[in-house]
Amino acid sequence: MIQRIKTAAEIEAMREGGKILAGIFRDLRERVVPGITGLELDVWVGKEIVERGAIVTYKTSEVNFPGSICISINDEIVHGIPTDYALEKGDIVSFDLVITYKGMKTDSAFTMVVGNQPTGAIKHLINLTERSLYAGIDAIKGPVYTGDIGAAVEKVLSGGKLGIIRALVGHGVGHEMHEAPEIPNYGTKGSGTLLTVGDTIAIEPMATLGGEGIKTDSDDWTIRTRDGSMAAHFEHTVLILENGVEILTQL
């Protein structure tokens, strides 16, 4: 499958929307302190999205998620529902957000430790998961196969002896939150779908300190590690260029 062609105006809308999302994430980091609840952060994010001229994608009919942002804690990998749980110092928290701006969607995620700088195994997990994201981005020198991206991500995570969540993937994004093609976090160079100039994708490695098995909670949203190991998640929306790539979800 190929993506629907995006006009120059639509790509510019994604560029503008990506900066809005990045600005929300920049300010969100300052609000993540011990004692604050997921619900409080969720309310703030929802308000900020609207005040900055965008739409809360997760609350549209396309998604119907019970929150404005996904907040996944410790062994939760993705799609965590914001609750009244008060964050504790040392918690690992992943934030995943999609917003819609001028009809176009951008998607990004990051992981942090509450109240202090990560150390030891947690630092290793977070640093290498983020590094694998940029390895995937750096693999794009123009038109590229999805396998090239996956292979670059996999090399970093496997080299760090982290569990790779193979059941969850990156994806195309733009007109819809999830578009073709899938972008696995593993792969073989030269395989998969050929991405061409103008394609926009979300690269999102997810890794654990244990195995790759996952399970879904009874809320039908929250996905966590099967073995209870800690997880991390990083993501950017990027635009394929003639000779490289543009990260749309950064300031």
PAZAPA-4460 file (N, C-alpha, C; in steps of 0.05 Angstrom, whole numbers, plus 32768, in hexadecimal, padded with zeros to 4 digits):
% residues 251
    n_x    n_y    n_z   ca_x   ca_y   ca_z    c_x    c_y    c_z   seq   type   mol
   8011   7FE8   8000   8000   8000   8000   8011   8019   8000     1      M     A
   8008   802E   7FF4   8016   8048   7FF4   8005   805D   8002     2      I     A
   8011   8073   800A   8002   8088   8017   7FF5   8099   8002     3      Q     A
   7FDF   80A6   800A   7FD2   80BA   7FFA   7FE5   80D2   7FF8     4      R     A
   7FE9   80DD   7FE0   7FFB   80F3   7FDC   7FF2   810B   7FEC     5      I     A
   8005   8118   7FF9   7FFF   8130   8008   8008   8149   7FF9     6      K     A
   7FF7   815D   7FF9   7FFE   8176   7FEC   8013   8185   7FFC     7      T     A
   801E   819A   7FF0   8032   81AA   7FFE   8024   81B8   8016     8      A     A
   800B   81C0   8013   7FFD   81CC   8029   7FF8   81B9   8040     9      A     A
   7FF2   81A0   8039   7FEE   818B   804E   8007   8185   805D    10      E     A
   801D   8184   804F   8037   817F   805C   803E   8197   806E    11      I     A
   8038   81AF   8065   803E   81C6   8076   802C   81C6   808F    12      E     A
   8014   81BC   808C   8002   81BA   80A3   800E   81A6   80B7    13      A     A
   8019   8190   80AD   8026   817C   80BF   803F   8189   80CC    14      M     A
   804D   8198   80BD   8065   81A6   80C8   805D   81B8   80DF    15      R     A
   8048   81C8   80DB   803E   81DA   80EF   8032   81CB   8107    16      E     A
   8023   81B6   8101   8017   81A6   8116   802C   8197   8126    17      G     A
   8041   818E   8119   8057   8181   8127   8065   8193   813B    18      G     A
   8068   81AC   8134   8074   81BF   8146   8061   81C5   815E    19      K     A
   8047   81C5   8159   8034   81C9   816F   8037   81B1   8182    20      I     A
   8038   8199   8178   803B   8181   8188   8055   8182   8198    21      L     A
   806B   8189   818B   8084   818A   8198   8084   819F   81AF    22      A     A
   8077   81B5   81AA   8075   81C9   81BF   8065   81C0   81D7    23      G     A
   8050   81B1   81D2   8041   81A5   81E8   8052   8192   81F8    24      I     A
   8061   8181   81EA   8073   816E   81F8   8088   817D   8208    25      F     A
   8094   8192   81FD   80A8   81A1   820B   809C   81AC   8226    26      R     A
   8084   81B6   8225   8078   81C2   823D   806E   81AC   8250    27      D     A
   8065   8195   8244   805B   817F   8254   8071   8174   8267    28      L     A
   8089   8172   825C   80A0   8167   826C   80A3   8176   8287    29      R     A
   809E   8190   8287   80A1   81A0   829F   808B   819B   82B3    30      E     A
   8074   8190   82AA   805E   818B   82BC   805E   816F   82C8    31      R     A
   806F   815E   82BE   8070   8142   82C7   8081   8141   82E1    32      V     A
   8074   8143   82F8   8082   8143   8311   8074   812F   8324    33      V     A
   8082   8125   8338   8075   8113   834B   805C   811F   8357    34      P     A
   8047   810F   8358   802E   8118   8364   8019   8120   8350    35      G     A
   8020   8127   8338   800C   812F   8324   8000   8115   8319    36      I     A
   7FE6   8117   8312   7FD9   8100   8307   7FD7   8100   82E9    37      T     A
   7FD3   80E9   82DE   7FD0   80E7   82C1   7FB8   80F7   82B7    38      G     A
   7FA3   80F7   82C7   7F8B   8106   82BF   7F91   8124   82BE    39      L     A
   7FA0   812E   82D1   7FA7   814A   82D1   7FB8   8151   82B9    40      E     A
   7FCB   8140   82B2   7FDB   8145   829A   7FCA   8143   8281    41      L     A
   7FB7   8131   8280   7FA6   812D   8269   7F95   8146   8264    42      D     A
   7F89   8151   827A   7F79   816A   8277   7F8A   8180   826D    43      V     A
   7FA2   8183   8277   7FB4   8198   826E   7FBA   8195   8250    44      W     A
   7FC1   817D   8248   7FC8   8178   822C   7FB0   817E   821A    45      V     A
   7F98   8175   8221   7F81   817A   8211   7F7C   8198   820D    46      G     A
   7F7F   81A7   8223   7F7B   81C4   8222   7F90   81D1   8210    47      K     A
   7FA9   81C8   8213   7FBF   81D4   8203   7FBB   81CE   81E5    48      E     A
   7FB3   81B7   81DE   7FAE   81B0   81C2   7F9A   81C4   81B5    49      I     A
   7F84   81C8   81C3   7F6F   81DA   81B9   7F79   81F7   81B8    50      V     A
   7F86   8200   81CE   7F8F   821B   81CF   7FA4   8222   81BA    51      E     A
   7FB3   820D   81B1   7FC7   8211   819C   7FBD   820D   8180    52      R     A
   7FA2   820B   817E   7F95   820A   8164   7F92   81EF   8157    53      G     A
   7F96   81DA   8166   7F95   81BF   815B   7F7D   81B0   8166    54      A     A
   7F7A   8197   815D   7F64   8186   8166   7F6E   816E   8175    55      I     A
   7F60   8166   818A   7F67   814F   819A   7F60   8135   818B    56      V     A
   7F72   812A   817C   7F6D   8114   816A   7F62   80FC   8179    57      T     A
   7F6D   80F6   8191   7F65   80DE   819F   7F47   80DE   81A7    58      Y     A
   7F3C   80F6   81A8   7F20   80F7   81B0   7F0D   80FA   8199    59      K     A
   7F17   80F7   8180   7F06   80F8   8169   7EFB   80DC   8164    60      T     A
   7EE8   80DA   8151   7EDB   80C0   814B   7EEF   80AD   813E    61      S     A
   7F05   80B7   8133   7F19   80A6   8127   7F26   8094   813C    62      E     A
   7F27   809E   8155   7F36   808F   816A   7F24   8087   8181    63      V     A
   7F16   809B   818D   7F05   8097   81A4   7F15   808C   81BC    64      N     A
   7F2D   8098   81C0   7F3D   8091   81D8   7F33   80A1   81F0    65      F     A
   7F33   8095   8208   7F28   80A3   821F   7F3C   80B6   822B    66      P     A
   7F48   80C7   821B   7F5C   80DB   8224   7F66   80EB   820D    67      G     A
   7F74   8100   8214   7F80   8112   81FF   7F9C   8108   81F8    68      S     A
   7FA9   80F9   820A   7FC4   80EF   8206   7FC6   80D3   8212    69      I     A
   7FD7   80C2   8207   7FDD   80A8   8213   7FF4   80AC   8228    70      C     A
   7FEF   80A2   8240   8003   80A3   8255   8008   8087   825F    71      I     A
   801F   807C   8259   8026   8060   825F   803C   805F   8274    72      S     A
   8037   8051   828A   8049   8052   82A1   8057   8037   82A6    73      I     A
   8071   8038   82AA   8081   8021   82B1   8080   800A   829D    74      N     A
   8071   7FF5   82A3   8070   7FDE   8291   805B   7FE2   827B    75      D     A
   804D   7FF8   827B   803A   7FFF   8265   804A   8009   824D    76      E     A
   8045   7FFE   8236   8054   8006   821E   8047   801D   8210    77      I     A
   802E   801A   8209   801F   802E   81FA   8001   802E   8202    78      V     A
   7FF3   8043   81FA   7FD6   8045   81FC   7FCC   8046   8219    79      H     A
   7FDD   804E   822C   7FD4   8050   8247   7FC0   8066   824B    80      G     A
   7FAA   8060   8259   7F94   8073   825D   7F9C   8085   8275    81      I     A
   7F99   809F   8273   7F9F   80B1   828A   7F8C   80AB   82A1    82      P     A
   7F97   80A8   82B9   7F87   80A2   82D1   7F8D   80B5   82E8    83      T     A
   7F81   80B0   82FF   7F87   80C0   8316   7F9F   80B7   8326    84      D     A
   7FAE   80A4   831B   7FC7   809B   8328   7FDA   80B3   8329    85      Y     A
   7FE5   80B8   8341   7FF8   80CE   8344   8014   80C3   833E    86      A     A
   8021   80D0   832B   803C   80C7   8323   804F   80C8   833B    87      L     A
   8061   80B4   833C   8074   80B2   8352   8090   80B6   8347    88      E     A
   80A2   80C1   8358   80BD   80C4   8350   80C9   80AA   8347    89      K     A
   80D5   80AA   8330   80E1   8091   8325   80D0   8082   8311    90      G     A
   80B6   808A   830F   80A5   807D   82FB   80B0   8083   82DF    91      D     A
   80AD   806F   82CE   80B4   8073   82B1   8099   8079   82A3    92      I     A
   8098   8090   8295   807F   8097   8289   8083   809D   826B    93      V     A
   8073   8091   825A   8074   8097   823D   805B   80A6   8236    94      S     A
   805E   80BB   8226   8049   80CC   821C   8047   80C9   81FE    95      F     A
   8030   80C3   81F4   802C   80C0   81D7   8014   80D1   81CF    96      D     A
   8018   80E3   81BB   8004   80F6   81B4   8002   80FA   8196    97      L     A
   7FE9   80FB   818C   7FE2   8102   8171   7FD0   811A   8172    98      V     A
   7FD6   812E   8161   7FC5   8145   815E   7FBE   814A   8141    99      I     A
   7FA8   8157   813D   7F9F   815E   8121   7FA0   817C   811E   100      T     A
   7FAE   8185   8109   7FB0   81A2   8104   7FAB   81A6   80E6   101      Y     A
   7F97   81B7   80E0   7F90   81BD   80C4   7F8A   81A3   80B5   102      K     A
   7F7E   8190   80C3   7F76   8177   80B7   7F8B   8162   80B5   103      G     A
   7FA4   8168   80BE   7FBA   8155   80BB   7FC4   814D   80D7   104      M     A
   7FCD   8134   80DA   7FD4   8128   80F3   7FF2   8124   80F6   105      K     A
   7FFD   8129   810E   8018   8123   8114   8018   8113   812E   106      T     A
   802D   8103   8133   802E   80EF   8148   804A   80EF   8154   107      D     A
   804C   80EF   816E   8066   80EF   817B   8064   80E2   8197   108      S     A
   807A   80D9   81A2   807A   80CD   81BD   8096   80D0   81C9   109      A     A
   8096   80D0   81E4   80B0   80D0   81F2   80AC   80C3   820D   110      F     A
   80C2   80BA   8219   80C2   80AD   8233   80D5   80BD   8246   111      T     A
   80CD   80BF   825F   80DD   80CD   8273   80D9   80C0   828E   112      M     A
   80EB   80C6   82A1   80E9   80BD   82BD   80DF   80D4   82CD   113      V     A
   80CC   80CF   82DF   80C0   80E4   82F0   80D2   80EB   8306   114      V     A
   80D8   8105   8309   80E6   8110   8321   8104   810E   8322   115      G     A
   8110   80FF   8310   812D   80FE   8310   8138   80F4   82F6   116      N     A
   8152   80F5   82F2   815E   80EB   82DA   8160   80CD   82DB   117      Q     A
   815B   80BF   82C5   815D   80A2   82C5   817A   8099   82CA   118      P     A
   817C   8082   82D7   8196   8076   82DD   8195   8058   82D6   119      T     A
   81AC   804C   82D5   81AE   802F   82D2   819F   8024   82BA   120      G     A
   8191   800E   82BE   8183   8000   82A9   816E   8012   829C   121      A     A
   8160   8022   82AC   814B   8034   82A1   8157   8048   828F   122      I     A
   816E   8053   8296   817C   8066   8285   8183   8059   826A   123      K     A
   818E   8041   826C   8195   8031   8255   817D   802D   8243   124      H     A
   8166   8025   824E   814E   8021   823F   8144   803A   8231   125      L     A
   8143   8050   823F   8138   8069   8233   814C   8074   821E   126      I     A
   8165   8074   8225   8179   8080   8212   817B   8070   81F8   127      N     A
   817B   8055   81FA   817E   8046   81E2   8164   8045   81D1   128      L     A
   814D   8046   81DF   8134   8047   81CF   8133   8061   81BF   129      T     A
   813A   8077   81CC   813B   8091   81BE   8150   8090   81A8   130      E     A
   8167   8084   81AE   817C   8083   819A   8174   8072   8182   131      R     A
   8164   805D   8187   815A   804D   8171   8147   805C   815E   132      S     A
   8138   806E   816A   8126   807F   815A   8137   808F   8146   133      L     A
   814C   809C   8150   815C   80AD   813E   816D   809C   812B   134      Y     A
   8173   8083   8132   8180   8072   811F   816E   806C   8108   135      A     A
   8154   8067   810E   8140   8063   80F9   813D   807B   80E7   136      G     A
   813D   8093   80F4   813B   80AC   80E4   8154   80B0   80D3   137      I     A
   816B   80AA   80DE   8184   80AE   80CF   8187   809B   80B8   138      D     A
   8178   8086   80B8   8179   8072   80A2   816B   807D   8089   139      A     A
   815D   8093   808C   814E   809F   8075   8160   80B4   8068   140      I     A
   8169   80AD   8050   8179   80BF   8040   816B   80C8   8027   141      K     A
   8151   80C5   8027   8140   80C9   8010   812D   80B1   800E   142      G     A
   8123   80AA   7FF7   8111   8092   7FF5   811F   807A   8003   143      P     A
   810F   806C   8013   811B   8057   8024   8106   8041   8029   144      V     A
   8110   8029   802D   80FF   8012   8033   80F9   8012   8051   145      Y     A
   80E1   8009   8058   80DA   8007   8074   80ED   7FF5   8083   146      T     A
   80F7   7FE0   8075   810A   7FCE   8081   8124   7FDB   8088   147      G     A
   812C   7FF0   8079   8145   7FFF   8080   8141   800D   809B   148      D     A
   812A   8018   809F   8124   8026   80B8   8124   8012   80CF   149      I     A
   8114   7FFD   80CB   8112   7FE8   80E0   812D   7FDC   80E7   150      G     A
   813D   7FD7   80D3   8158   7FCB   80D9   8169   7FDD   80EA   151      A     A
   8167   7FF7   80E5   8177   800B   80F4   816E   800C   8111   152      A     A
   8153   800C   8115   8148   800C   8130   8150   7FF2   813E   153      V     A
   814C   7FDC   8131   8152   7FC2   813D   8170   7FC0   8145   154      E     A
   8182   7FCA   8135   819E   7FC8   813B   81A5   7FD5   8156   155      K     A
   8199   7FEC   815B   819E   7FFA   8175   8192   7FEB   818C   156      V     A
   8179   7FE3   8189   816B   7FD5   81A0   8177   7FBA   81A5   157      L     A
   817D   7FAB   8190   8189   7F90   8194   81A5   7F93   81A0   158      S     A
   81B4   7FA7   8196   81CF   7FAB   81A1   81CF   7FB2   81BE   159      G     A
   81B9   7FBF   81C7   81B7   7FC6   81E3   81A9   7FB1   81F4   160      G     A
   81A3   7F9A   81E7   8197   7F83   81F4   817C   7F8A   8201   161      K     A
   816D   7F9B   81F2   8152   7FA2   81FB   813D   7F91   81EC   162      L     A
   8126   7F8E   81F8   8110   7F80   81EB   8103   7F92   81D7   163      G     A
   80FF   7F88   81BF   80F3   7F98   81A9   80D5   7F90   81A7   164      I     A
   80C3   7FA3   81AA   80A7   7F9E   81A7   80A0   7F9B   818A   165      I     A
   80A0   7F82   8180   809C   7F7D   8163   807E   7F7E   815B   166      R     A
   806C   7F7B   816F   8050   7F7A   8168   8044   7F95   8164   167      A     A
   8053   7FAA   816A   8049   7FC6   8167   805D   7FD4   8154   168      L     A
   8052   7FE5   8143   8062   7FF0   812D   805D   800E   812A   169      V     A
   8070   801B   811B   806B   8036   8112   8059   8035   80F9   170      G     A
   8054   804C   80ED   803F   804C   80D8   8040   8066   80C9   171      H     A
   8033   8066   80B2   802E   807F   80A4   801B   8090   80B4   172      G     A
   801C   80AA   80B0   800B   80BD   80BE   8007   80D6   80AD   173      V     A
   7FF1   80E4   80B1   7FEC   80FC   80A2   7FCE   8102   80A0   174      G     A
   7FC2   80F8   808B   7FA5   80FB   8088   7F96   80EC   809D   175      H     A
   7FA2   80D5   80A5   7F97   80C5   80BB   7FAC   80C0   80D0   176      E     A
   7FA4   80B7   80E7   7FB7   80B1   80FC   7FC9   8099   80F5   177      M     A
   7FBD   8085   80E9   7FCC   806D   80E1   7FC7   8069   80C3   178      H     A
   7FDC   806C   80B4   7FDC   8068   8097   7FF0   8052   808F   179      E     A
   7FEF   8049   8077   8003   8037   806D   801D   8047   8068   180      A     A
   8034   8039   806A   8037   801D   8072   803E   801B   808F   181      P     A
   803F   8002   8099   804A   7FFD   80B4   8068   8000   80B4   182      E     A
   8073   800A   80CA   8090   800E   80CD   8099   7FFD   80E5   183      I     A
   80A0   7FE4   80E1   80A9   7FD3   80F7   80C3   7FDD   8103   184      P     A
   80C8   7FD6   811C   80E1   7FDD   812A   80F6   7FC8   8127   185      N     A
   80F5   7FB9   8112   8108   7FA5   810B   8106   7FA0   80ED   186      Y     A
   8119   7F94   80E1   8116   7F8F   80C4   8130   7F8A   80B6   187      G     A
   812F   7F86   809C   8146   7F81   808B   8149   7F97   8077   188      T     A
   8161   7FA1   8073   8166   7FB6   8060   815C   7FAE   8044   189      K     A
   814F   7FC1   8037   8146   7FBC   801C   812C   7FAD   801A   190      G     A
   811F   7FA8   8030   8106   7F9A   8030   80EF   7FAC   8039   191      S     A
   80D7   7FA3   8035   80BF   7FB2   803E   80B6   7FC5   8028   192      G     A
   80A8   7FDA   8031   809C   7FEE   801F   80B0   8004   8019   193      T     A
   80B1   800D   8000   80C2   8023   7FF9   80B3   803D   7FFF   194      L     A
   80BF   804D   8010   80B4   8068   8017   80C0   807C   8003   195      L     A
   80B0   808E   7FF9   80B9   80A1   7FE5   80B6   80BE   7FEF   196      T     A
   80C1   80D0   7FE0   80C0   80ED   7FE7   80A4   80F6   7FEC   197      V     A
   809F   8103   8003   8085   810D   800A   8075   80FB   801D   198      G     A
   807F   80E2   8020   8072   80D1   8034   8078   80DB   8050   199      D     A
   8065   80D7   8062   8068   80DF   807E   8062   80C7   808F   200      T     A
   8075   80C1   80A1   8072   80A9   80B2   8079   80AF   80CF   201      I     A
   806F   809E   80E0   8075   80A0   80FD   8087   8088   8103   202      A     A
   80A0   808D   810B   80B2   8079   8114   80B0   8078   8132   203      I     A
   80AB   8060   813E   80A7   805F   815B   80B1   8045   8168   204      E     A
   80CB   8044   816D   80D5   802D   817B   80CA   802A   8198   205      P     A
   80C4   8012   819F   80BB   800B   81BA   80CD   7FF4   81C4   206      M     A
   80D8   7FF7   81DC   80EB   7FE3   81E6   80E7   7FDE   8203   207      A     A
   80F1   7FC7   820D   80EE   7FBF   8229   8108   7FB6   8234   208      T     A
   8109   7FB3   824F   8120   7FA8   825D   811D   7F89   825E   209      L     A
   8107   7F7F   8253   8103   7F62   8253   80FD   7F57   8238   210      G     A
   80E7   7F48   8236   80DF   7F3C   821C   80CE   7F4D   820B   211      G     A
   80C5   7F42   81F4   80B5   7F51   81E1   8097   7F4B   81E3   212      E     A
   808F   7F39   81F5   8073   7F32   81F8   8063   7F48   8203   213      G     A
   804A   7F4B   81FA   8038   7F60   8203   801D   7F55   820B   214      I     A
   800E   7F64   821A   7FF2   7F5D   8220   7FE2   7F77   8223   215      K     A
   7FC8   7F74   821E   7FB6   7F8B   821F   7FA5   7F89   8237   216      T     A
   7FA3   7F9F   8246   7F92   7FA0   825E   7F74   7F9E   8258   217      D     A
   7F65   7F9A   826C   7F48   7F97   8269   7F3A   7FB0   825F   218      S     A
   7F49   7FC7   8260   7F3D   7FE0   8255   7F3D   7FE1   8237   219      D     A
   7F4A   7FCC   822B   7F4C   7FC9   820D   7F5E   7FDF   8200   220      D     A
   7F6C   7FED   8210   7F7F   8002   8205   7F9B   7FFD   820E   221      W     A
   7F9F   7FFC   8228   7FBB   7FFB   8233   7FC9   7FE1   822B   222      T     A
   7FE0   7FE5   821F   7FF1   7FCE   8217   800A   7FCF   8228   223      I     A
   8010   7FB9   8236   8027   7FB8   8248   8038   7F9F   8242   224      R     A
   8050   7F9E   824E   8062   7F88   824A   8056   7F6F   8258   225      T     A
   8059   7F58   824B   804E   7F40   8256   805E   7F37   826F   226      R     A
   8078   7F3D   826F   8088   7F34   8286   808C   7F49   829C   227      D     A
   807E   7F60   8299   807F   7F75   82AD   8098   7F86   82AC   228      G     A
   80A8   7F83   8297   80C0   7F93   8295   80BA   7FB0   828D   229      S     A
   80CC   7FC2   8293   80C8   7FDE   828D   80CA   7FE3   826F   230      M     A
   80BC   7FF8   8265   80BB   7FFD   8248   80C0   801A   8242   231      A     A
   80C9   8020   822A   80CD   803B   8221   80C3   803E   8204   232      A     A
   80BC   8056   81FC   80B0   805B   81E2   80B7   8078   81D9   233      H     A
   80C3   8079   81C1   80C9   8094   81B5   80BE   8094   8198   234      F     A
   80B6   80AC   818F   80AA   80AD   8174   80AC   80CA   8169   235      E     A
   80B1   80CB   814F   80AF   80E4   8140   80A0   80DF   8126   236      H     A
   8092   80F3   811C   8087   80F4   8101   809C   8101   80EF   237      T     A
   80A2   80F3   80D9   80B7   80FE   80C7   80AC   80FF   80AA   238      V     A
   80B9   8110   809A   80B2   8114   807E   80CA   810A   806D   239      L     A
   80C5   80F9   805A   80DA   80EF   8048   80E0   8105   8033   240      I     A
   80F9   810D   8031   8102   8121   801E   8112   8113   8008   241      L     A
   811A   8123   7FF4   8129   8118   7FDD   8144   810D   7FE6   242      E     A
   8151   811A   7FF8   816B   8112   8001   816D   810E   801F   243      N     A
   8157   810A   802C   8158   8107   8049   813D   8106   8056   244      G     A
   813B   8112   806D   8122   8110   807D   811F   812A   808D   245      V     A
   8106   8131   8092   8100   8148   80A5   80F0   813E   80BC   246      E     A
   80F9   8143   80D4   80EA   813C   80EC   80D5   8151   80F0   247      I     A
   80BB   814A   80EE   80A6   815E   80F0   809E   8164   810D   248      L     A
   80A2   8151   811F   8099   8155   813B   80AF   815D   814D   249      T     A
   80BE   8172   8145   80D2   817E   8157   80D2   819C   8152   250      Q     A
   80DB   81AA   8167   80DC   81C7   8165   80F4   81D1   8155   251      L     A
***
